[in-house]
């Protein structure tokens, strides 16, 4: 467990019937498996490599093998010779050569009697460490790991009564990338559903004003931007990882809303205007807000892509997202804008929106079959009087629903109390979840479900969670080991741990010889070097001590190490993190200068510092941008409302994702960064329209904001949710986390856009009282009358002109 990350193969052997793995049958079976593993051959041109050729060697040039193998061999030999006095103790046992070895991470599900004597063990774990000192060695070791898994699985098939869980240094990487492969058909299903719904959302009964091609082209715009970003990352040597599965959904939420907003603005333009004028009006109306939200995306994801983020996968994800969003903005301005112009000319020429065929006049259609009339239904401008001209697009289902029903219902006096009550319930449950937030450092959360990593991790947690990993306790300066007060300090620091310590063994060795532990320095050191370390049962401790010879030939211990193991409960991860923090604080204040280390600490440190960092940096950048833009927008109250809305949405998403058993890990943090932008994307246009509205009442402007922007929000939300649904069926923990977080972000944002904000804005600032303008001479109206006098001298006003 103290090996640095390298090549290795591990296997947990257990039984389906919870049998004792130390009985004769299972002992022989495990030793047989061990023999099969050591005979694995990796064929290379001119040479066949076995475990003996690529294993890590001891000082005596033999392969390092788990001590449990020696224990099982001794147990088998004792049974063969009918010796009944052989005993295995737990978690420290003694070998026949007298060595004390720790077996807490090799024996699992242990039942003991007579204090620490092992009665039975439900699981045994074997580990085989491999060399990877050069490229050839690493390639051979990687191949050996693959054959190792095949060997274990083949052995399992021939021994059905035992269950084996193989795991190698490559398993996590392979299982992480497996998510991409198992997600392919689900992503294709998602794409088909989104294409279908996008076309339906842009369609209406009027075959001239319907825009199905714009729905498809809007999705194509998003797809082109995503592919462009992927191509650039690939050309610049970027590494692909499974977190990239979230990028299409980031683009779907942002890109589709922008295209739907442009289409909504097109519907507000007058049909008697030229296409150029209508297009100019669309860009003037929608591109300002789209540009600001795109800038927000670039800033927040840009911070995530900066060196401040120390998770490489998160940094590459944010970098890819930035590139995709930038190109999406360019493609919307150019490609989608051109498509809008093209469909505009089709509409102006009264051509069919799908087939581009000229639509005949109503009198001609009357002579055609019913199905023909249904396909070519359209309203001509000459058939519409001036009072109906602005309502041409109301036949669109979503426009009709919002304007005729929803806007009046949500602003109804009797509905508002229930919405406020529902919001209080929302805040209560979000708070309950927020107080239970936990940082997830379980690697199984980012891999596919039916994989070796999941099975091995579950077995390890079940059988080997009683003790922490072996912790290295390194004293990195020369101390007075012979001083009794220093001895007491060292023993006090390691108190409460299971210890594998040369220091404690040496003190016990002196006591057994009736020698005081408080010897003079020279006697203490000479006894250590020439007597203790020469004894076979303690000779292995020579690797744990570094001696240095001074100018006067005096020998001193300049550094040493000991191994500690802590007793843990079910919450192993949290306990281990608390233990690490406690030992670190102790190392800073203690008289003896020491450090503690385990390879898992590197991951825990990196994870603890990097889970919150991207979210914190992105939130700071978002708040800064909102504050800075307050001086640019027409009313700073827009930013106040926007900040409160983002805070409410993020608070709710964090709370509810915790209640949905989603931990705060790398994937969920990336989703929360995206949630900031998604909320601004959808809520900013609503708030802007409401705040900038003058005259009339709050309710009137809430209705107006929903009518103007609600259709685009609803269209993008429906497409987004439909695209997410297939993601829930992917057999992967990564996509499960991705689905739950993105679904909550979309749902909570939709809830705020269509319920919370429309209700709260009707009775909170800004005020919409009608402002009376002072009449002054400069603003008075002058009326010029042109009179005509007829023959009867009767005056008739012919024209009135207001100046």
C-alpha positions in Angstrom: 0.0 0.0 0.0 3.0 2.3 0.4 4.2 1.7 -3.2 4.1 4.8 -5.4 1.5 4.7 -8.2 2.8 2.1 -10.6 2.0 -1.2 -12.2 0.3 -3.9 -10.1 -2.3 -6.6 -10.2 -4.7 -7.4 -7.3 -7.4 -9.9 -6.6 -9.9 -10.4 -3.8 -10.9 -14.0 -3.3 -14.1 -14.7 -1.4 -16.9 -17.3 -1.4 -20.6 -17.1 -2.3 -21.5 -18.9 0.9 -19.3 -16.9 3.3 -17.0 -19.8 3.8 -13.8 -19.7 5.7 -11.1 -18.9 3.2 -8.5 -20.3 5.6 -9.8 -23.9 5.5 -7.9 -26.5 3.7 -9.9 -26.5 0.5 -9.7 -22.7 0.0 -6.1 -22.5 1.1 -5.1 -25.0 -1.6 -7.2 -23.1 -4.1 -5.6 -19.7 -3.3 -2.1 -21.2 -3.5 -3.0 -22.8 -6.8 -4.2 -19.4 -8.1 -0.9 -17.8 -6.9 1.0 -20.4 -8.7 -1.0 -19.8 -11.9 -0.4 -16.0 -11.6 3.4 -16.4 -11.2 3.5 -18.6 -14.3 1.8 -15.9 -16.5 4.0 -15.3 -19.6 4.1 -12.2 -21.8 5.4 -13.1 -25.2 7.7 -10.7 -26.9 10.0 -11.2 -29.9 12.8 -13.4 -28.7 11.8 -13.7 -25.1 8.9 -14.7 -22.8 8.5 -12.5 -19.7 7.1 -14.1 -16.5 6.3 -12.5 -13.1 9.9 -13.2 -12.0 11.3 -11.0 -14.7 9.1 -7.9 -14.1 8.4 -8.1 -10.3 9.8 -5.7 -7.8 12.7 -7.2 -5.9 13.7 -7.5 -2.3 17.2 -6.8 -1.0 17.9 -10.5 -1.4 16.9 -10.3 -5.1 13.7 -12.2 -4.7 10.2 -11.0 -5.8 8.2 -9.1 -3.3 5.2 -11.3 -2.5 2.4 -10.6 -0.1 3.1 -12.0 3.4 -0.3 -13.7 3.4 1.1 -16.1 0.8 3.8 -17.1 3.3 1.2 -17.5 6.0 -0.9 -19.8 3.8 2.1 -21.8 2.9 3.0 -22.2 6.5 -0.6 -23.1 7.3 -0.6 -25.8 4.6 2.7 -27.2 5.9 1.3 -27.3 9.5 -1.7 -29.3 8.3 0.5 -31.7 6.4 2.5 -32.4 9.5 -0.6 -32.5 11.7 0.6 -29.6 13.8 -2.2 -28.0 15.7 -0.3 -25.2 17.4 -0.1 -23.0 14.3 -2.0 -19.8 14.9 -2.7 -16.7 12.8 -3.2 -13.4 14.7 -4.9 -10.3 13.4 -4.0 -7.6 12.3 -0.3 -8.4 13.1 0.9 -12.0 12.8 4.3 -13.7 13.1 6.0 -15.7 10.4 8.2 -18.8 11.1 11.3 -16.6 10.7 10.1 -14.5 13.6 9.1 -11.5 11.6 6.1 -9.4 12.6 3.9 -8.6 9.5 0.7 -6.6 9.1 -2.1 -8.6 7.4 -5.1 -6.2 7.9 -5.3 -5.4 4.2 -4.8 -9.1 3.2 -7.4 -10.8 5.4 -11.0 -9.5 5.2 -14.2 -10.4 7.0 -12.1 -11.7 10.0 -13.6 -13.4 13.0 -11.3 -13.7 16.0 -11.3 -15.5 19.3 -8.9 -15.5 22.2 -8.2 -11.8 21.8 -6.5 -11.7 18.4 -6.3 -15.3 17.1 -8.1 -15.6 13.7 -10.9 -18.1 13.7 -12.1 -17.5 10.1 -11.7 -15.0 7.2 -14.3 -14.4 4.5 -11.9 -12.8 2.0 -8.2 -12.8 1.1 -6.5 -10.2 -1.1 -3.3 -10.8 -3.1 -1.2 -8.1 -4.7 1.5 -8.5 -7.3 3.8 -5.4 -7.8 5.5 -4.9 -11.2 8.4 -2.9 -12.4 7.8 0.0 -14.8 11.3 1.6 -15.0 11.4 2.0 -18.8 9.0 2.0 -21.8 9.6 -1.6 -22.6 9.2 -2.7 -19.0 6.0 -0.6 -18.8 4.6 -2.1 -22.0 5.3 -5.7 -20.8 3.8 -4.9 -17.4 0.6 -3.5 -19.0 0.2 -6.6 -21.1 0.9 -8.7 -18.0 -2.0 -6.9 -16.2 -4.4 -7.7 -19.0 -3.4 -11.4 -19.0 -3.6 -11.4 -15.2 -7.3 -10.4 -15.4 -8.0 -13.1 -18.0 -6.2 -15.7 -15.9 -8.2 -14.8 -12.8 -11.5 -14.9 -14.7 -10.6 -18.2 -16.3 -9.7 -19.6 -12.9 -13.1 -18.4 -11.6 -14.9 -20.3 -14.3 -13.3 -23.5 -13.3 -14.0 -22.9 -9.6 -17.6 -21.7 -9.4 -17.9 -21.8 -5.6 -15.5 -18.9 -5.1 -15.9 -15.3 -6.3 -12.8 -13.3 -7.5 -12.5 -9.6 -8.1 -9.4 -8.7 -10.2 -8.1 -5.2 -10.3 -5.0 -3.6 -11.9 -3.4 -0.2 -12.2 -5.0 0.2 -15.6 -8.6 -0.8 -14.6 -9.6 2.6 -13.4 -8.5 4.3 -16.7 -10.1 1.6 -18.8 -13.4 1.7 -16.9 -13.4 5.5 -17.0 -13.1 5.5 -20.8 -15.7 2.7 -21.0 -18.4 5.3 -20.2 -17.9 6.7 -23.7 -18.5 3.4 -25.4 -21.6 2.4 -23.4 -23.1 5.9 -24.0 -22.9 5.9 -27.8 -26.4 4.5 -28.6 -28.0 6.5 -25.8 -26.5 9.7 -27.2 -27.8 8.8 -30.7 -31.3 8.3 -29.2 -30.9 11.7 -27.5 -29.9 13.4 -30.7 -32.9 11.9 -32.6 -35.3 13.1 -29.8 -33.9 16.6 -29.7 -34.0 16.9 -33.5 -37.6 15.8 -33.6 -38.7 18.1 -30.8 -36.7 21.1 -32.1 -38.5 20.7 -35.5 -41.9 20.4 -33.8 -41.2 23.5 -31.5 -40.5 25.6 -34.6 -43.5 24.4 -36.6 -47.0 25.7 -36.7 -50.1 25.0 -38.8 -49.4 28.0 -41.1 -47.1 26.4 -43.7 -45.6 29.7 -44.7 -44.8 31.1 -41.2 -43.7 27.7 -39.9 -39.9 27.4 -39.5 -39.1 23.6 -39.1 -35.8 24.0 -40.9 -34.7 26.6 -38.4 -35.1 24.1 -35.6 -32.9 21.6 -37.4 -30.4 24.3 -38.4 -30.2 25.6 -34.9 -29.3 22.1 -33.6 -26.8 21.8 -36.5 -25.2 25.1 -35.4 -24.7 23.7 -31.9 -23.3 20.5 -33.3 -20.9 22.2 -35.6 -19.5 24.3 -32.7 -19.1 21.2 -30.6 -17.3 19.3 -33.4 -15.0 22.3 -34.1 -14.0 22.5 -30.4 -13.3 18.7 -30.4 -11.2 19.1 -33.5 -9.1 21.9 -32.1 -8.5 20.1 -28.9 -7.5 17.0 -30.8 -5.1 18.9 -33.1 -3.4 20.6 -30.2 -2.7 17.3 -28.5 -5.5 17.4 -25.9 -6.5 14.2 -24.2 -10.0 12.9 -24.5 -11.8 11.9 -21.3 -15.4 10.8 -20.5 -16.2 14.2 -18.9 -16.5 15.5 -22.5 -19.9 13.8 -22.6 -21.3 16.8 -20.7 -20.1 19.3 -23.4 -23.0 18.6 -25.9 -25.5 19.3 -23.1 -23.7 22.5 -22.1 -24.0 23.6 -25.8 -27.5 22.4 -26.1 -28.7 24.6 -23.2 -26.9 27.7 -24.4 -26.9 27.4 -28.2 -30.5 26.3 -28.7 -31.8 29.0 -26.4 -30.0 31.6 -28.5 -31.5 30.3 -31.7 -35.0 30.1 -30.3 -34.7 33.6 -29.0 -33.8 34.9 -32.5 -36.8 33.0 -33.9 -39.0 34.5 -31.2 -37.8 38.0 -32.1 -38.6 37.3 -35.7 -42.2 36.6 -34.8 -42.4 40.1 -33.2 -41.4 41.9 -36.4 -43.9 43.2 -38.9 -44.6 41.1 -42.0 -44.9 44.1 -44.3 -41.2 45.0 -43.6 -38.4 43.9 -45.9 -36.4 40.9 -44.9 -33.3 43.0 -44.2 -35.2 45.3 -41.9 -36.8 42.3 -40.1 -33.3 40.7 -39.7 -31.8 43.9 -38.4 -34.6 44.1 -35.8 -34.0 40.5 -34.8 -30.3 41.1 -34.2 -30.9 44.3 -32.4 -33.5 42.6 -30.1 -31.8 39.3 -29.3 -28.0 39.5 -29.9 -27.2 41.9 -27.1 -28.4 39.6 -24.4 -27.0 36.6 -26.2 -23.6 38.3 -26.4 -23.6 39.1 -22.7 -24.5 35.6 -21.7 -21.9 34.2 -24.1 -19.3 36.5 -22.4 -20.5 35.1 -19.0 -19.9 31.6 -20.2 -16.4 32.4 -21.5 -15.4 34.1 -18.2 -16.7 31.3 -15.9 -15.4 28.4 -18.0 -12.3 30.4 -18.7 -11.5 30.6 -15.0 -12.1 26.8 -14.9 -9.7 26.3 -17.7 -7.0 28.4 -16.0 -4.1 27.1 -13.9 -6.1 27.8 -10.8 -8.0 24.6 -11.5 -5.7 21.7 -10.6 -7.8 18.8 -11.9 -6.6 18.1 -15.4 -10.0 16.6 -16.5 -11.9 19.7 -15.2 -9.4 22.0 -16.9 -9.7 20.3 -20.3 -13.5 20.2 -20.0 -13.7 24.0 -19.3 -11.2 24.7 -22.1 -13.2 22.6 -24.6 -16.4 24.3 -23.4 -14.9 27.8 -23.9 -13.9 27.0 -27.5 -17.2 25.4 -28.3 -19.2 28.4 -26.9 -17.0 30.9 -28.8 -17.5 29.1 -32.1 -21.2 28.7 -31.4 -21.5 32.5 -31.1 -19.7 32.9 -34.4 -21.9 30.3 -36.1 -25.1 31.8 -34.7 -24.1 35.2 -36.1 -23.1 33.9 -39.5 -24.6 30.5 -40.3 -27.8 30.6 -38.4 -28.3 34.3 -39.2 -28.0 33.5 -42.9 -30.4 30.6 -42.5 -32.9 33.0 -40.9 -32.6 35.4 -43.8 -33.1 32.6 -46.3 -36.3 31.4 -44.5 -37.4 35.0 -44.3 -37.3 35.3 -48.1 -39.2 32.0 -48.4 -41.9 33.4 -46.0 -42.1 36.8 -47.9 -42.6 35.0 -51.2 -45.3 32.8 -49.7 -43.4 29.6 -50.3 -44.0 26.4 -48.3 -41.6 26.3 -45.3 -40.6 22.7 -46.0 -40.9 22.1 -49.7 -40.2 25.8 -50.8 -43.1 25.6 -53.2 -45.3 28.6 -53.9 -48.5 28.4 -51.8 -51.6 28.9 -54.0 -54.4 31.3 -53.1 -57.3 30.2 -51.0 -59.6 30.2 -53.9 -57.3 27.8 -55.8 -56.9 25.5 -52.7 -60.7 25.1 -52.5 -60.5 22.9 -55.6 -57.8 20.6 -54.1 -58.2 17.5 -51.9 -58.4 17.9 -48.1 -54.9 16.5 -47.5 -53.5 19.0 -50.0 -55.4 21.9 -48.3 -54.1 20.7 -44.9 -50.5 20.7 -46.0 -50.7 24.1 -47.6 -52.7 26.0 -45.1 -51.6 29.6 -44.9 -52.9 33.1 -44.1 -52.3 35.7 -46.7 -51.7 39.4 -45.8 -54.5 40.6 -48.0 -56.9 38.3 -46.1 -55.9 40.0 -42.8 -57.1 43.4 -41.7 -54.9 45.8 -39.8 -56.2 44.8 -36.3 -55.2 41.2 -36.8 -51.9 41.8 -38.4 -49.9 41.6 -35.2 -51.5 38.3 -34.2 -50.4 36.3 -37.3 -48.1 34.0 -35.2 -50.5 33.3 -32.4 -51.5 30.0 -34.1 -48.2 28.7 -32.8 -49.2 26.4 -29.9 -46.7 27.6 -27.3 -47.4 31.3 -28.1 -51.1 30.7 -27.9 -50.8 28.8 -24.6 -48.7 31.4 -22.9 -50.6 34.4 -24.1 -54.2 33.1 -23.6 -53.8 31.0 -20.5 -50.6 30.8 -18.6 -49.7 34.5 -18.1 -53.2 35.2 -16.7 -53.1 32.1 -14.5 -49.7 32.6 -12.9 -50.4 36.3 -12.1 -53.8 35.5 -10.6 -54.2 36.8 -7.0 -55.3 33.4 -5.7 -52.4 31.5 -7.3 -49.7 33.7 -5.9 -49.9 32.5 -2.2 -49.6 28.9 -3.3 -46.5 29.7 -5.4 -44.9 31.6 -2.4 -45.7 28.6 -0.1 -44.2 26.2 -2.7 -41.0 28.4 -2.8 -40.7 28.2 1.0 -41.0 24.4 0.8 -38.4 24.5 -1.9 -36.0 26.5 0.3 -36.6 24.2 3.3 -35.8 21.0 1.4 -32.8 22.7 -0.3 -31.5 23.8 3.2 -32.0 20.3 4.5 -29.9 18.9 1.7 -27.3 21.7 1.8 -26.5 20.8 5.4 -25.7 17.3 4.4 -23.3 18.1 1.5 -20.3 15.8 1.4 -17.3 15.8 -0.9 -17.1 12.7 -2.9 -13.7 11.1 -3.3 -14.8 7.7 -4.4 -13.3 6.9 -7.7 -16.1 4.5 -8.5 -18.4 7.5 -9.0 -16.7 8.3 -12.3 -16.7 4.9 -14.1 -19.2 2.7 -15.8 -21.3 0.5 -13.5 -20.7 -3.1 -14.7 -16.9 -2.8 -14.4 -14.0 -4.3 -12.5 -13.5 -1.1 -10.6 -17.1 -1.1 -9.2 -17.0 -4.7 -8.2 -13.5 -4.5 -6.7 -14.3 -1.3 -4.8 -17.5 -2.8 -3.3 -15.7 -6.0 -2.2 -12.9 -4.0 -0.7 -15.3 -1.7 1.2 -17.2 -4.8 2.4 -14.3 -6.9 3.6 -11.3 -4.6 4.1 -12.7 -1.4 5.7 -11.7 -2.2 9.3 -8.3 -0.6 9.0 -7.0 2.4 7.1 -4.3 2.1 4.5 -0.7 1.8 5.8 0.5 5.3 6.8 4.2 6.0 6.6 5.5 7.9 9.6 8.8 9.5 8.6 11.2 11.2 11.0 13.3 13.3 8.7 15.9 14.7 11.2 18.4 13.3 13.6 16.8 13.1 17.1 18.0 11.7 20.4 16.5 8.2 20.0 18.5 7.1 23.1 16.9 9.8 25.3 14.0 8.4 27.3 11.9 11.5 27.1 12.2 11.5 23.2 11.3 7.8 23.3 8.1 8.7 25.2 7.3 11.5 22.8 7.6 9.2 19.7 5.5 6.4 21.4 2.9 9.0 22.4 2.6 10.3 18.8 2.0 6.7 17.5 -0.3 5.7 20.4 -3.6 4.3 19.3 -2.3 2.9 16.0 -1.5 -0.6 15.0 2.3 -0.2 14.6 4.9 -1.9 12.5 7.9 -0.1 14.0 11.6 -0.8 14.2 11.8 1.7 17.1 9.2 -0.1 19.3 10.7 -3.5 18.3 14.1 -2.4 19.3 13.0 -1.1 22.7 11.3 -4.4 23.4 14.4 -6.2 22.2 16.5 -4.3 24.8 14.0 -4.9 27.5 14.0 -8.7 26.8 17.8 -8.6 27.3 17.3 -6.6 30.6 19.1 -3.7 29.1 18.0 -0.1 29.8 16.5 1.7 26.9 18.2 4.9 28.0 21.7 3.9 26.9 24.4 6.4 25.9 24.3 7.4 22.3 27.2 5.3 21.1 26.0 2.1 22.9 22.4 2.7 21.7 23.6 3.0 18.1 26.1 0.2 18.2 23.6 -2.2 19.7 21.1 -1.2 17.0 23.5 -1.8 14.1 25.5 -4.8 15.3 23.0 -6.8 17.3 19.4 -5.9 16.6 19.6 -5.5 12.8 21.8 -8.6 12.5 19.1 -10.8 14.1 17.2 -12.5 11.2 13.7 -11.7 12.5 14.6 -8.0 12.6 16.9 -7.7 9.6 14.1 -6.3 7.4 14.1 -3.2 9.5 17.4 -2.1 8.0 15.4 -0.7 5.1 13.6 1.7 7.6 16.7 3.3 9.0 19.3 5.6 7.4 22.7 5.9 9.1 25.3 8.5 8.6 28.9 8.5 9.6 30.4 11.7 10.9 33.9 13.1 10.7 34.9 11.4 14.0 33.6 8.0 12.8 30.6 8.5 15.0 27.4 6.9 13.5 24.1 8.6 13.8 20.5 7.9 12.7 19.7 10.8 10.4 16.2 9.5 9.3 13.9 6.7 9.9 10.4 5.5 9.2 7.6 3.5 10.9 4.3 2.2 9.6 1.0 3.0 11.3 -2.5 1.6 10.7 -5.7 3.2 12.2 -8.8 1.4 13.1 -11.7 2.7 11.0 -15.4 2.3 10.8 -17.9 2.4 7.9 -17.2 6.1 7.1 -13.6 5.2 6.2 -13.1 8.1 3.8 -14.2 10.8 6.2 -12.2 9.2 9.1 -9.1 9.0 7.0 -9.3 12.6 6.0 -9.8 13.7 9.7 -6.9 11.5 10.6 -4.7 13.1 8.0 -5.5 16.6 9.2 -4.9 15.6 12.9 -1.5 14.1 12.1 -0.5 17.1 10.0 -1.4 19.6 12.8 0.6 17.4 15.2 3.6 17.4 12.9 3.7 21.2 13.0 3.6 21.5 16.7 5.5 18.4 18.0 9.1 18.4 19.2 10.0 15.6 16.9 9.9 16.7 13.2 8.0 14.1 11.2 5.8 13.8 8.1 3.0 11.3 7.3 2.4 9.8 3.8 0.3 7.4 1.9 -0.4 7.5 -1.9 -4.1 8.0 -1.1 -3.2 11.3 0.7 -2.0 12.8 -2.6 -5.4 12.1 -4.1 -7.2 13.4 -1.0 -5.2 16.6 -0.9 -5.6 17.2 -4.6 -9.3 16.4 -4.4 -10.0 18.5 -1.3 -8.3 21.6 -2.8 -9.7 21.2 -6.3 -13.3 20.2 -5.8 -14.3 23.6 -4.5 -11.7 25.7 -6.3 -13.3 25.7 -9.8 -16.7 26.5 -8.4 -15.4 29.2 -6.1 -13.3 30.8 -8.8 -16.2 30.7 -11.3 -18.6 32.2 -8.7 -16.2 35.0 -8.0 -15.7 35.7 -11.7 -19.5 35.6 -12.3 -20.1 38.0 -9.5 -17.3 40.3 -10.7 -18.8 40.3 -14.2 -22.2 41.0 -12.9 -20.9 43.9 -10.8 -18.8 45.3 -13.6 -21.8 45.0 -16.1 -23.9 47.0 -13.6 -22.2 50.1 -15.0 -23.0 49.1 -18.5 -26.6 48.0 -18.4 -29.5 50.4 -18.4 -30.5 49.6 -14.8 -28.3 48.0 -12.1 -31.4 46.5 -10.6 -31.3 43.9 -13.3 -28.0 42.6 -11.9 -29.4 42.6 -8.3 -32.3 40.4 -9.3 -30.0 38.2 -11.5 -27.6 37.7 -8.6 -30.4 36.7 -6.2 -31.9 34.3 -8.8 -28.5 32.6 -9.5 -28.0 32.2 -5.7 -31.4 30.7 -5.2 -31.0 28.3 -8.1 -27.5 27.2 -7.1 -28.6 26.8 -3.5 -31.5 24.6 -4.5 -29.5 22.5 -6.9 -26.8 21.8 -4.3 -29.4 20.9 -1.7 -31.5 18.6 -3.9 -28.6 16.9 -5.6 -27.4 15.9 -2.0 -30.9 14.5 -1.3 -30.6 12.6 -4.6 -27.4 11.0 -3.3 -25.1 13.0 -5.5 -21.8 14.0 -3.8 -19.8 17.1 -4.5 -17.2 15.7 -6.9 -15.5 16.8 -10.0 -18.5 16.1 -12.3 -21.1 17.8 -10.0 -18.8 20.9 -9.6 -18.5 21.3 -13.4 -22.3 21.0 -13.6 -22.7 23.7 -10.9 -20.4 26.0 -12.9 -22.6 25.5 -15.9 -25.7 26.1 -13.7 -24.6 29.6 -13.1 -24.5 30.4 -16.8 -27.7 28.4 -17.6 -29.6 30.4 -15.0 -28.3 33.7 -16.4 -29.1 32.6 -19.9 -32.7 32.0 -19.2 -33.5 34.6 -16.5 -31.6 37.6 -17.8 -34.0 38.5 -20.7 -37.1 38.1 -18.5 -35.6 40.3 -15.8 -34.3 42.9 -18.3 -37.7 43.2 -20.0 -39.5 43.6 -16.7 -37.1 46.1 -15.0 -36.8 48.3 -18.1 -40.5 48.5 -18.6 -42.1 51.8 -17.9 -45.7 52.8 -17.2 -48.4 50.3 -16.6 -48.4 47.8 -13.7 -46.0 45.2 -12.5 -48.4 42.5 -13.5 -48.7 43.9 -17.0 -44.9 43.8 -17.4 -44.6 40.3 -16.0 -47.1 39.1 -18.6 -45.3 41.0 -21.3 -41.9 39.5 -20.3 -43.3 36.0 -20.4 -45.0 36.6 -23.7 -41.8 38.0 -25.3 -39.3 35.5 -23.9 -41.3 32.6 -22.4 -41.7 30.8 -25.7 -37.9 30.6 -26.3 -37.3 29.5 -22.7 -40.0 26.8 -23.0 -38.8 25.6 -26.3 -35.1 25.2 -25.2 -36.2 23.6 -21.9 -38.3 21.0 -23.6 -35.5 20.1 -26.1 -33.0 20.1 -23.2 -35.0 17.7 -21.0 -35.8 15.4 -23.9 -32.1 15.3 -24.7 -31.2 14.5 -21.1 -33.7 11.6 -20.6 -31.7 8.9 -22.5 -28.7 9.8 -20.4 -30.5 8.4 -17.3 -30.4 4.9 -18.8 -26.6 4.8 -19.4 -25.0 2.2 -17.2 -22.4 4.5 -15.8 -22.0 6.4 -12.5 -20.5 9.3 -14.3 -23.5 9.8 -16.6 -25.8 9.2 -13.6 -24.2 12.1 -11.8 -24.3 14.2 -15.0 -28.0 13.5 -15.6 -29.1 14.2 -12.1 -27.2 17.5 -11.8 -28.2 18.8 -15.3 -31.8 17.7 -14.8 -32.0 19.6 -11.5 -30.4 22.7 -13.0 -32.9 22.7 -15.8 -35.9 22.0 -13.6 -35.0 24.5 -10.9 -34.2 27.2 -13.4 -37.5 26.5 -15.2 -39.3 26.7 -11.9 -37.8 30.1 -11.2 -38.5 31.5 -14.7 -42.1 30.4 -14.9 -43.3 30.5 -11.3 -41.1 32.2 -8.8 -40.0 35.3 -10.7 -43.4 36.0 -12.3 -45.0 36.0 -8.8 -42.4 37.7 -6.8 -41.9 40.5 -9.3 -45.5 41.4 -9.1 -45.1 42.7 -5.5 -41.4 43.6 -5.1 -39.4 46.4 -6.6 -39.0 48.1 -9.0 -42.1 50.2 -8.8 -44.1 50.7 -12.0 -46.1 53.8 -10.9 -47.1 56.0 -13.8 -44.8 59.0 -13.8 -46.6 62.3 -14.5 -44.5 64.4 -16.8 -44.5 68.2 -16.1 -46.0 70.2 -18.8 -43.8 73.0 -19.9 -44.0 75.4 -22.8 -41.4 73.4 -24.8 -43.6 70.3 -24.7 -47.0 71.8 -25.4 -48.9 70.7 -28.4 -49.6 73.2 -31.2 -52.5 72.5 -33.5 -52.7 73.9 -37.0 -56.0 74.0 -38.7 -56.5 74.5 -42.4 -59.9 75.8 -43.1 -62.0 75.8 -46.2 -65.0 78.1 -46.7 -67.8 77.0 -49.0 -70.2 79.1 -50.8 -72.6 79.2 -47.9 -69.8 80.6 -45.7 -69.8 77.5 -43.6 -66.4 76.8 -42.1 -65.2 73.2 -42.3 -62.0 71.9 -40.8 -60.3 70.0 -43.6 -57.0 69.0 -41.9 -55.6 69.0 -38.4 -51.8 68.9 -37.9 -50.1 68.4 -34.6 -46.8 70.0 -34.2 
